[in-house]
Amino acid sequence: MFRLDRFLTLYFFRSLLKKIPKSKELGIPILMYHSISNDKIKNMHPYYETNTTLADFSGQMKFLYENDYSVISLFDAIQILSSQHIMFKGNNFNQSNLSSEIHAYDSEANLTGSNPSNNKRINFAVITFDDGFHSFYADAYPILEKYGFTADVFLPTAYLGDENVKFKSKKCMSWGEVRELYRFGISFGSHTVNHPVLYEMKKIENDYELRYSKRKMEDEIGGSITSFSYPFAFPGHDYKFVRMFRDLLIKNGYEVGVTTQIGKATIKDGTFFMKRLPVNSFDDINFFRAKLEGAYDWVYHIQKMFKSLKPLLKKR
């Protein structure tokens, strides 16, 4: 199927990106996955596909590994973006000592943007999974472990139990499997209780989804939950809703959040509504690479325009 977004990304915006001087503002690609599966929804445009085959996922992780991407957690990404400085990579970069490395590079660069090491900029990436499907445990995690990568996984708690419960016709992880992955270093965050369209709900209902999903997860894994993934399209055009929802996140003890808004994450997004890059089986390696480089970020502006026009079109 012809994809206009792919065509414009590879043959226009990618070339344009190369001609524009690189910004000193760091952007980190936060990859958004859902299910590792061979399933494809019939008559679904590739833009909306949420399944990624195991072969494609494995190839994408291999690409990150072979191209020296440092795959970090969402909280490490926030720490780096908040530093407001460009990081550079030396041969002795140690991901386990990320905080000290950031401090060292910051000090050497001395806020000037100078290149302290060997002229090689660090390539960071964050891997996220929404919906808590069992395929993360069975298929994705072994690939991540192979390459020494981590991930942030967001769970809709109503669809997890002592046994494997189904959500969207797919089996989800059990709480026992979540606890096992948590011990192995996988980070978990809330994806609400019931996975509703929050924008269509009352404030008190939004508060419930945030509070009880966090409480349930903390009870089950025995750790603190402070990250959140917004389900469905994020209404970034409605500033009143965004302010209200941000206040609810803070009230309920959340510190970081991601959305379905498209693009590399920057400090301008703030810590609660960071952009991500959707990935699925229709993303060949060339397209995948272009997304990582920022050539797909233009879609955000189209996305925002349509969301702004939608209420006006409904009135007609």
N, C-alpha and C positions, 0 to 999 in steps of 0.2 A: 504494500500500500504506500502511495506517495505521501510523504510527510512534509508539509510546508515548513513547519518549525525546524525540522532537520536540515532541509535544503537551505533555508536562510541562515541558519547557524553555521553550517560548514562552508557555504560558498559566498557569504556576504559578511556576517558579523565576525567570523573568525579572522578574515582578512583585515577587516576594519580594526579589530582589536590589536593586531600586530603593528598597525601604522600609528596607533595612538601611544604617546609616551606612557610608560607604566606609572600608575599611581603609587605613592608611598604608603597609601592606606592599605593595610593588609586585609584580604578577603579570604575566608576559609570555606571550602565546599563542604556542606553537610549533606551527605547522601541519604535520600529517603527511600527505604525499601518497605515492602509489606510481606508478601508471601514468596517462598521459594517453591515454585511449582511449574509444571509443564502446561497447566491450564491456561486457556485464553478465552476471554469472554467474547462470544459471537457478536459481530457487528459493533464491537467496541473500537473506537479510534485509539491508535497507539499512545496518544497523549494521556489517555485516561487509564491505561492498563496498569495493574498493580502487581501482576505476577512476574517473577523473574526465574528462568529455568536455572537448575543447578549448574549446568554447563556455562551459561552466561555469567552467573554470579562468580563462579570459580575463575573465569577468564578476567572479569573485572578486578577481582582481588589480586590476581597474578599481575595485572597491569600496575596496580598501585605499588605492589612489592618491587617489581622490576624497575619502576621509575622513581624509587626512593621516596615514596610518600610516607610520612610519619602519621600513622593513624592514631588519633588521640581521642580522649573522651570529650563529651560536650562541655564539662566543667573546665577541662584544660583549655579548650578552645576559647571559652569566655575569658580565662586568665590571659591568654595570648592577645586576644582582640583588645582587651582593656588596657594592655600595656602601651598600645598606640604606636608601637615601633615595628619596623620590618626586621624579621629574624633572618639570619644567615646561617648556612650549614657548614660546619667543619667536619673533618673526617671522624672526629671522636664524639659526635652527637650521641647523647645517651637519653633515650626517652624516659627511662625510669627516674632520671634526675632533671625532669623538665623545668621545675621552678628555678633551680640553681642555674641551669643553662640560660633561661630567659633573662635572669638578672645579669649574668655575665655578658650576654650579647648586648643588653640595654646599656650597661656601663661602658663597654668598649665603643659602641656606636655613638654614645654621648649625645643622643637626641639629634644627630646631624644627618642620619641616613647613610653614613659612611659604611663601607664594607669591611668588617673586621676580620674576616677569615680568608676564604679562598674564592670569593666572588660567586658563591653558590647559595641561592636563596632556599630556605627550607620550604618544602612542599608539605603542607598539613592537610589532613582530611578527617572528617568525622563520619562514622557509619551509624545510621539509626534505622530501627525497625519499628513500625507501628502494628498494633493489633494483637501481638502476643501469640501468633500462630505457632503450632508445634514444629513447623518446618524450620524455624530458627534453631530450635534445640537439635533436631535430627539432621539437618542438612547444612545450614549456614554456619553454625558454631564450629563444626569440625574444620571447615575451610578457614575461618578466622584464626583458629588455633594453629593451623598449619603455618600461617604467615606471621603469627605473633601479634595479631590485630585485636583490638577491643571493639565494643559496640555499645550503644545506648538503646534499650528496648522499652517501648511504651505499652502499657497493659490496660485494657478495659476490664476492670476487675469483676464485673458481673459474669464474664465469660470464662473465668478461671475457677477451677475447683480442685478437689482432691483427686478427681479423675479428669480425663481430657474431655472438655466441653466443646461443642461446635459453635462457631461464630462465622456468619457469611458462608455457611456450608463447609467450612474448613475447621479441622481440629486445632484447638488451642493447647498451649502448654498447661501442665498441672502445676500446682503450687510447689510440689516436690521438685519438679524440674527447674522451676524458677529459682528455688533456693540453691539448687546444685550449681546453676550458672552464676548466681550471685557470689558463691564461694570461689568460683573460678575467675572472678574479676569483671564480669559483665555488669554494667550499670543499668538500673531500672528506673522508670519514671511513670507517672500517671498518664493515662489516655482516657480519663473519666471512668465512671462506673458503667454506664449503659451505652456509650458511644453515640450520643444524640447530636442533633444539630443545635448547638448551644445558642446560636444567634436567634433562634426562634423560641427560646425559652425565657422565663422570668429570671430575674436576678437571684431570687431565693433558690431556684432550681439549679442555676449555674453553681451557686455556692455549695449545694448538696453534692454535685458531681465532683467538685474539687476536693471537698472535705473528706467524703467517705471513701473515695478511691485511694487517697493518700493514707487514710487510717487503716484500711484493709491491707494495703501493701506493706505498711510498716509492721503490722501485726504478724503477717505471714513470713516476711524475710528477716525480721529482727533488726532492721536498719532504717536509717532516715531516708525519706523520699522527698526530694526538693526540685525535681524537674518535671515538666509537663509538655505534652504534645497535643496541640489543638486539632480535633478531628474535623474533617470536611473543609470546605473553603473558608479561609479566614477573612472576615469582613473588615479589612484594614481601612476601607473608605469611610466607615462609620466611627468617627473619632470618639463620640460619646460612649459607644459600646466598648471600644478599645480601652478607654480610661476606666470604665467600670470593671472590666474583666481583669485589668492589671491590678486594680485595688483588691479584687478578690484573691488573686494569686498571692499577693503580698500578705494579705490577712491570713491565708491558710498555710503560710510557711514555705511557699515555693520561691526558688531563687533564679531559675532559668527556664525558658520555654522555647519551643520551636513551632513553626506553622507550616502550611502548605504553600505559602508565598514562595515564588521561584527566584533563585539567585544564590550567589555566594553570600555567606554571612559576613557582615561588617559591624563595626562598633556602632554605626548609625542606626542599626536595627534595634538597639537596646538589648537587654538580656532576656526579655520575656517573649518576644515575638520574632525570633530569628528566621531568616529565609532558609529554604533547603532546595536541593536539586533532586527531583524525582528520577528514579532509575527503574527500568523494566527490561523485559526480553527483547524489545524493539531497539534497544540501544546497542548498536555495534560499537566496537572499540574506538573507532574514529570519532563517533558521536559522543561516546562516554568521555573521551579525552577532551573534546571541545567543551563539554559541560564543566569539567574540572578546571579548565583554563579561564572560564568566565564568559565564553562566547554564547552561552544560552541565557545570560542574565537579562537580555532584552525582553524576554517573554514576560517578565514581571510588569513592565509598563503596559503591555497589552492586557495582561490579567487585571491590573488595577483599573484600566480604562473601562473594561467590560463590566466590572463590579460596580463602578460608579454610575454607568449608564443603565444598569439593570432596573433599579427602582423607577427611573424615569420612563423606561419602555413599558413597565407594568401599568403605569397610570394612563397610557394611551388607549 
